Amino acid sequence: MSEDAYKIIKDPVHGYISLTKSALSLVDTPEIQRLRGIRQLGFSYLVYPGANHTRFEHSLGSYHLADMLCNTLSIEGVERKNIHAAALLHDIGHGPFSHTSEEVVTSFGGPTHEEYAKKKMKDGILAPTIEEEEGLDFERLAELIDGEGSYGKIIASELDIDRMDYLMRDAHYTGVAYGLIDYEKLINEMDMDEGELIVEIGGLQAAESLLVSRFHMQPTVYFHHASRIAETMSALAIEKSFEKGIFSPTEFREMRDLESLLKMADVNGFIGEMAERILNRDLFKRAVVKRKDEVDMESLEKVNEDRKLRKEIELDIANECGLEHEVIIDIPPKPKIEEFQTKVRENGNVKKISETSKLIDSLNDARWDHWYFGVYCPEENRKKVKEVAKKELNI
């Protein structure tokens, strides 16, 4: 137990986490406690029953890794205190289902989760706690959470403490065999170079293992088709809820996963049906599944960028099949793994890890291997929806 440790928490991933008194005062705020009700992996628990971990324990893990990195970089005093706080607070803006609902919330004029987090720190219930803690500064915390200024890359960059924790934690709770990362070696081999967080050549293998893990987690966990279908169904239910005034984007951000699902389940009609389906794992099925080389990517990108057009096509397909709204077009984002931009220093020269490691360079080329375009609908309508969707989308 370190000299400034005030409380010890047992974590299944990192072991014992030592909280300072200042950190504990933040952990005990309603904003961070709400994160106990926000699953880290959204709907992945429908595929992996153990994936019930939340953004609360992820925030504690991020704090722990930030503390370790502060030791490596010899960061002390007020700066260390702000880095601790930023690690704990970086996710407080997330609403139910986290990234799943982000696009819907912002499309209805709501703030991004980063903007909302800053508002909470400056104007919300959290503000007095920050004001009472000597050395904590609103502007500095916002800067750190954005990955800006000195040491900002510790919180938000290609290989930050956030990514390190969620990769290990997600692998642990899903039970997949991809999360064995020597994070202690990796952190000990990290340094700052002109404001950038870099890895010394001695930590190359540890960094490679993390990036290989990230590559495998993409198709098996983060983009598993069942959780992807549940995400698109919930996004549609949330959108309809906003349109009907069931709750506003700001009200929604204050809620927890189960709380929002149960509220939608109480609504008659389509919204309630979608929520009940998710609660009972009665998910839509894939009517159409296509790889990148089987579709016109340029046309799909135009559909994806024009939300109104995408909704019109979905309704056209649904109406022709005698359905109401029960058709969802899913155009996943281009596969982008930011960690591949990690910088490695060897003999004083700093390069991207893909330029230093042939292994990572090969993974970079294979990113599209697990990308799939999909059209989803109720199981009993798959055949008809498949025929109509292929015609409407010129597949």
C-alpha atoms as one frame of an Amber mdcrd trajectory, in Angstrom:
protein
   0.000   0.000   0.000   1.530   3.303  -1.122   1.976   6.201   1.309  -0.842
   8.250  -0.224  -3.244   5.291  -0.609  -6.502   5.917   1.241  -8.586   2.917
   0.178  -7.823  -0.441  -1.454 -10.214  -2.014  -3.976  -9.893  -5.576  -5.262
 -10.136  -5.761  -9.044 -10.335  -9.096 -10.944  -8.056  -7.802 -13.733  -5.378
  -5.738 -11.967  -5.485  -7.138  -8.451  -5.467  -4.459  -5.755  -6.097  -0.849
  -6.776  -4.989   1.876  -4.334  -7.203   4.963  -4.320  -6.016   8.279  -2.931
  -8.418  10.304  -0.784  -8.934  12.705  -3.687  -9.725   9.836  -6.082 -12.173
   8.303  -3.614 -14.072  11.591  -3.315 -14.665  11.440  -7.094 -15.517   7.722
  -7.124 -18.271   8.353  -4.571 -20.040  10.982  -6.735 -23.363  10.100  -8.454
 -21.790  10.637 -11.882 -19.213   7.890 -11.448 -21.553   5.614  -9.480 -24.034
   5.795 -12.394 -21.427   4.003 -14.496 -22.168   0.834 -12.500 -25.320   0.660
 -14.638 -23.594   1.137 -18.022 -22.162  -2.085 -19.461 -18.724  -1.642 -20.979
 -19.563  -3.854 -23.945 -23.146  -2.837 -24.640 -25.033  -5.907 -25.849 -22.116
  -8.342 -25.956 -23.605 -10.066 -22.891 -26.206 -11.512 -25.288 -23.335 -13.446
 -26.885 -20.928 -13.799 -23.949 -22.937 -14.241 -20.711 -19.992 -13.090 -18.588
 -19.697  -9.717 -20.330 -21.573  -7.833 -17.615 -18.663  -5.633 -16.563 -19.384
  -1.920 -16.493 -17.748   1.405 -17.183 -17.395   1.835 -13.438 -14.752  -0.862
 -12.995 -13.184   0.158 -16.306 -12.760   3.671 -14.900 -11.057   2.242 -11.822
  -8.777   0.159 -14.057  -7.917   3.199 -16.173  -7.050   5.096 -12.989  -4.782
   2.235 -11.891  -2.897   2.144 -15.201  -2.619   5.945 -15.230  -1.062   5.755
 -11.773   1.471   3.168 -13.004   2.324   5.322 -16.019   2.768   8.356 -13.787
   5.374   6.319 -11.888   7.169   5.431 -15.126   7.174   9.060 -16.291   7.992
  10.441 -12.804   4.874  12.632 -12.711   4.074  13.913  -9.229   2.090  16.585
  -7.398  -0.846  18.462  -8.870  -0.269  17.093 -12.374  -0.509  13.508 -11.129
  -3.701  14.374  -9.249  -5.312  15.768 -12.395  -4.258  12.730 -14.439  -5.806
  10.458 -11.781  -9.041  12.455 -11.947  -9.160  12.516 -15.752  -8.742   8.730
 -15.875 -11.661   8.292 -13.473 -13.883  10.840 -15.213 -13.228  10.165 -18.892
 -16.397   8.055 -19.370 -18.972   9.897 -17.239 -20.665  11.354 -20.330 -21.666
   7.965 -21.732 -25.383   7.255 -21.883 -27.066   3.844 -21.921 -25.369   1.330
 -24.231 -22.469   3.785 -24.647 -21.327   4.042 -28.266 -24.479   2.326 -29.544
 -26.624   5.357 -28.699 -24.041   8.073 -29.406 -24.944   8.630 -33.073 -28.674
   8.784 -32.309 -28.234  11.235 -29.422 -26.042  13.621 -31.426 -28.310  13.402
 -34.510 -31.154  14.721 -32.327 -29.089  17.689 -31.171 -27.723  16.141 -28.003
 -24.097  16.693 -26.917 -21.341  14.184 -27.555 -20.344  12.161 -24.514 -17.147
  14.232 -24.258 -19.106  17.498 -24.277 -21.556  16.175 -21.738 -18.735  15.008
 -19.458 -17.206  18.498 -19.501 -20.571  20.076 -18.703 -20.988  17.716 -15.756
 -17.538  18.599 -14.458 -18.098  22.315 -14.730 -21.806  22.845 -14.028 -23.228
  19.586 -12.688 -23.312  17.847  -9.328 -19.672  16.954  -9.826 -18.521  20.589
  -9.882 -18.441  21.181  -6.084 -16.395  18.017  -5.562 -13.793  19.179  -8.063
 -13.767  22.664  -6.543 -13.187  21.231  -3.077 -10.217  19.125  -4.170  -7.122
  21.294  -4.058  -5.208  21.205  -7.324  -7.988  19.892  -9.566  -8.741  22.240
 -12.441 -11.713  22.119 -14.834  -9.773  23.324 -17.855  -6.883  20.960 -17.216
  -9.224  17.970 -16.775 -11.048  18.791 -20.027  -7.718  19.108 -21.819  -6.494
  15.752 -20.504  -9.720  13.945 -21.413  -9.386  15.328 -24.959  -5.831  13.982
 -25.123  -4.382  17.478 -25.412  -1.621  19.399 -23.650   1.260  17.874 -21.746
   0.526  14.279 -20.765  -2.899  14.346 -22.444  -1.888  11.340 -24.545  -1.895
   9.233 -21.374  -5.697   9.542 -21.320  -6.536   9.685 -25.033  -4.201   8.514
 -27.794  -3.438   5.532 -29.999  -2.198   3.474 -27.049  -3.594   5.085 -23.921
  -4.561   3.706 -20.525  -8.214   3.579 -21.616  -7.457   1.143 -24.461  -5.071
  -0.936 -22.393  -7.656  -1.496 -19.682 -10.676  -2.215 -21.847  -8.818  -4.738
 -24.023  -7.689  -6.760 -20.999 -11.002  -6.334 -19.211 -13.156  -7.203 -22.231
 -11.117 -10.345 -22.916 -11.304 -11.370 -19.242 -15.075 -11.043 -18.952 -15.945
 -12.511 -22.352 -13.578 -15.414 -21.742 -11.929 -15.179 -25.170  -8.259 -16.127
 -25.327  -6.952 -12.872 -26.770  -6.316 -10.670 -23.738  -2.928 -11.887 -22.484
  -1.029  -8.590 -22.505   2.140  -7.816 -20.555   0.897  -4.363 -19.638   3.488
  -3.903 -16.875   6.305  -4.380 -19.388   4.527  -2.126 -21.870   4.032   0.691
 -19.346   7.627   0.419 -18.139   8.793   0.884 -21.735   6.697   3.997 -22.423
   7.917   7.585 -22.600   6.898  11.019 -23.857   8.470  12.404 -27.035   7.445
  15.917 -28.119   4.067  15.494 -26.427   3.457  12.053 -27.919   3.228   8.841
 -25.895   5.670   6.355 -27.398   6.960   2.831 -26.770  10.673   2.092 -26.542
  11.886  -0.751 -28.759  12.201  -2.954 -25.668   8.416  -2.917 -25.347   7.744
  -3.808 -28.984   6.627  -7.396 -28.281   4.294  -6.246 -25.502   2.789  -3.640
 -27.843   2.452  -6.248 -30.602   0.554  -8.591 -28.279  -1.887  -5.795 -27.425
  -2.486  -4.958 -31.090  -2.904  -8.619 -32.061  -5.443  -8.901 -29.248  -7.270
  -5.825 -30.567  -7.337  -7.287 -34.082  -8.896 -10.568 -32.917 -11.345  -8.881
 -30.549 -12.791  -6.875 -33.433 -14.717  -9.721 -35.165 -15.170 -12.048 -32.194
 -16.467  -9.487 -29.670 -16.812  -5.871 -30.816 -18.496  -6.660 -34.149 -20.053
 -10.041 -33.411 -23.166 -10.204 -35.580 -25.616 -10.896 -32.722 -24.488  -7.953
 -30.604 -24.346  -5.810 -33.758 -27.990  -6.676 -34.505 -29.018  -5.848 -30.917
 -27.186  -2.525 -31.183 -29.009  -1.537 -34.366 -32.367  -2.594 -32.889 -31.804
  -0.521 -29.753 -30.642   2.480 -31.799 -33.880   2.329 -33.792 -35.978   2.084
 -30.602 -34.111   5.049 -29.056 -34.623   7.101 -32.212 -38.374   6.403 -32.198
 -38.472   7.243 -28.466 -36.918  10.654 -29.128 -39.398  11.285 -31.963 -42.345
  10.452 -29.687 -40.967  12.432 -26.743 -40.605   9.393 -24.465 -37.406  11.048
 -23.271 -35.101  13.767 -24.539 -31.463  13.146 -25.534 -30.312  14.852 -22.316
 -32.693  12.811 -20.134 -31.547   9.656 -21.887 -27.882  10.406 -21.124 -28.710
  10.441 -17.399 -30.176   6.932 -17.481 -28.687   3.466 -17.037 -28.898   0.567
 -19.510 -31.664  -1.449 -17.852 -33.576   1.663 -16.798 -33.860   2.884 -20.391
 -34.776  -0.564 -21.764 -37.554  -1.022 -19.198 -38.947   2.439 -19.906 -39.063
   1.682 -23.648 -40.562  -1.752 -22.961 -43.544  -0.018 -21.278 -44.368   1.839
 -24.500 -47.049   0.275 -26.697 -46.229  -0.587 -30.284 -42.943  -0.772 -32.119
 -40.735   0.794 -29.408 -41.964  -1.609 -26.752 -41.600  -4.556 -29.118 -37.959
  -3.720 -29.846 -37.130  -3.362 -26.150 -38.905  -6.618 -25.260 -37.079  -8.433
 -28.036 -33.732  -7.269 -26.654 -34.689  -8.125 -23.061 -35.714 -11.623 -24.188
 -32.883 -12.031 -26.706 -35.407 -12.418 -29.495 -33.207 -10.672 -32.018 -33.664
  -9.921 -35.702 -31.795 -12.197 -38.110 -29.520 -11.479 -41.043 -31.472 -11.369
 -44.317 -28.442 -10.114 -46.250 -24.736 -10.508 -45.403 -22.081  -9.225 -47.805
 -18.330  -8.658 -47.715 -16.659  -5.507 -48.988 -15.879  -6.978 -52.423 -19.521
  -8.048 -52.880 -21.053  -4.567 -52.625 -20.674  -1.135 -54.172 -18.865   0.612
 -51.300 -19.209   4.069 -52.844 -23.009   3.753 -53.005 -23.218   2.335 -49.498
 -21.116   5.168 -48.103 -23.538   7.688 -49.613 -26.460   5.851 -48.009 -24.651
   5.763 -44.670 -23.809   9.472 -44.750 -27.422  10.426 -45.570 -29.413   9.260
 -42.544 -32.715  10.317 -44.124 -31.995   8.338 -47.298 -31.098   5.232 -45.298
 -34.382   5.465 -43.362 -36.340   5.879 -46.602 -34.753   2.746 -48.097 -35.425
   0.772 -44.904 -39.094   1.840 -44.969 -39.420   1.066 -48.686 -38.122  -2.464
 -48.103 -40.316  -2.910 -45.028 -43.470  -1.640 -46.753 -42.956  -3.864 -49.779
 -42.637  -6.810 -47.399 -45.764  -5.841 -45.462 -43.825  -4.713 -42.385 -43.877
  -1.462 -40.365 -40.308  -0.521 -39.404 -38.816  -3.975 -38.925 -35.984  -3.683
 -41.465 -32.550  -2.366 -40.528 -29.685  -1.595 -42.894 -26.322  -1.933 -41.159
 -23.284  -0.352 -42.800 -20.465  -0.713 -40.256 -17.778   1.966 -40.182 -14.610
   1.411 -42.130 -12.351  -0.874 -40.080 -10.006   1.468 -38.277  -7.728   0.368
 -35.473  -6.146   3.526 -34.071  -3.617   1.499 -32.093  -1.821   0.725 -35.361
  -0.639   4.366 -35.274   1.339   3.698 -32.076   4.837   5.208 -32.169   7.965
   3.141 -31.398  11.408   4.599 -30.674  14.544   2.725 -31.690  18.036   4.250
 -31.570  16.518   7.696 -31.168  14.258   7.375 -34.229  10.472   7.395 -33.787
   8.322   5.473 -36.291   4.807   4.055 -36.526   4.664   0.528 -35.177   3.527
  -0.722 -38.603   6.858   0.540 -40.002   8.810  -1.233 -37.259   6.880  -4.514
 -37.013   6.122  -6.706 -40.028   3.516  -8.484 -37.928   1.514  -5.296 -37.334
   1.961  -4.212 -40.937   0.325  -7.464 -42.085  -2.562  -6.989 -39.655  -3.105
  -3.500 -41.024  -3.688  -4.993 -44.486  -6.119  -7.590 -43.117  -8.498  -5.145
 -41.427 -11.258  -5.598 -44.044 -11.335  -9.388 -43.665 -14.062  -9.240 -41.024
 -16.177  -6.344 -42.375 -19.750  -7.265 -43.313 -22.688  -5.279 -44.638 -26.027
  -6.501 -43.323 -29.776  -6.164 -43.608 -31.708  -7.382 -40.547 -35.352  -8.287
 -39.993 -37.595 -10.707 -38.046 -36.703 -14.327 -38.782 -40.017 -15.166 -40.438
 -39.506 -12.387 -43.019 -35.912 -13.144 -43.998 -36.597 -14.648 -47.430 -38.854
 -11.834 -48.643 -36.671  -9.079 -47.186 -33.601 -10.622 -48.819 -35.227 -10.493
 -52.278 -36.505  -6.930 -51.900 -33.300  -5.602 -50.279 -31.123  -6.953 -53.078
 -33.335  -5.205 -55.613 -33.555  -1.910 -53.696 -29.818  -1.784 -52.949 -28.735
  -3.153 -56.338 -26.743  -5.983 -54.748
